[in-house]
Amino acid sequence: MAEESAARQFSFRLPGGLVDRVEQCKDKLRESGLDLNRADVVRLLLKHALDVTHCDLELLLGKTKPKKVARRRSHGGHVGIGSPSRRA
């Protein structure tokens, strides 16, 4: 997984149920062909949560939904990641 800057170690403990969910996520991502380890998955999930919630407590607690960000459609005639699939 590509790093944006030099990595620094950050360690913490997680409840067993949360570790199980991270493992399930890792297995699901690996089924799609990605070679990820547990730390990669935690980094992806953490970055996504920070990007989506911007540390807004109500968003973190699920009390409100984040505002949708407009996405640009690809011009190549194919469906890209994050774009709706086309049906024939």
Residue, then its C-alpha position, 0 to 999 in steps of 0.5 A: m500500500a502506497e504511503e503519502s509520507a514517512a510512516r510512524q508507528f502507532s499502536f493501540r488495543l482493540p476489542g476482540g469483536l472489532v478485530d474480528r470485523v477488521e479481519q472480515c474486511k481484510d478477507k473480503l478485500r483479499e477476495s477482490g484480488l488485493d494483497l492487504n494485511r490487517a494494518d493496511v485495512v486499519r489504515l484504509l478504514l481510519k483514513h476513510a473515517l477521517d475524510v468522511t467525518h472530519c472528526d464531527l462528533e455527530l457523524l462519528l456517532g452516526k447521528t447524521k449522514p455526511k454530505k454527498v460529494a459530487r463525483r465526475r464521470s469517466h469519459g472513457g465509456h467504462v465504469g470506474i471505481g465509485s461510479p454506478s454500474r450500467r445495465a444493458 
